[in-house]
Amino acid sequence: MMNRIFGMRIFHPDLWELLFKFGIDAIVLFVLIRVIYYPIHRKKENLFTYFVFNVLIFFLCILMNNVKLSMGFGFGLFAVFSIIRYRTEQLSVKDMTYLFAVITLAVINALVSKKVSLVELLFTNAVILGMVYVMEHVWLTRHEAMRFVIYEKIDLIKPENKSALFADLHARLGVKVSRVELGKIDLLRDTAQMRVFFFEDEQSLGTFTEIPADNDD
C-alpha cells in the first residue's frame, strides 16, 4: 500500500498534535482580538491583519520546526514582522503592540516542545490574555482615539494659537480634543497633516467625516 507521494508521507500522527496546538492558538487569538481588542478600538481593517498574521506565523513555525530549526528562528521572524510599517496607513503604538502579541502567541503555541506541560502552556496564554484585559478594561479605563486630518488653517498650528486650533477642531469634528500631533506641512498648499487625539469617555461621539486630502488627479 502506497503511503508516500514524491517521498512525502500522506499521513503522519503528528497531525493531531498540530490540530491541538492550532485549536489552542485560535481560541486565544479570538479572545484577544475579537473579545478584548475590537469592542474597544472598533478597527475592522486590523482584524484581517491580526488573524492572518497569527495563522501565517503559526504554520510557518510549525513547518520550519519540523526541519529542526530552533526557537530562535521563530522569534527572529517575530522581530522582523513586528517592525513592519504599512505605507497606506501606519499602525499606532497600541495596534503595533497587539500585532506583537498575536505573533508572540503564534510562536509560543507553534514551537512549544513536549518538555513543556499542557498546564504551563495554558497558563502562559492565560497570563497574556489576562494582562491585556486588565490593562484595557481595568487600569486604562480612558481610551484615547485618534483621527488623521488634513488641515488648511495653517496659521493655527503655531504654539501660541493652540486654544484657537482646539476650538476649531472641536467645531469641525464634534469632539473635545486632548492633543494634536503635527505631521508633514505643505507650505505651497498651506495645509498640514495632523493626528487629532480625543478621549472617547469625554463626549458622546457620533459619526463624523474627516477633512479629506487634496486629490492630485
Secondary structure, DSSP 8 states (H G I E B T S, - for coil): ---EETTEES--THHHHHHHHHHHHHHHHHIIIIIIIHHHH--HHHHHHHHHHHHHHHHHHHHHHTTT--HHHHHHHHHHHHT---SSS---HHHHHHHHHHHHHHHHHHH--TTS-HHHHHHHHHHHHHHHHHIIIII--S-EEEEEEEE--GGGGSGGGHHHHHHHHHHHH-S-EEEEEEEEEETTTTEEEEEEEEEGGGS--------------
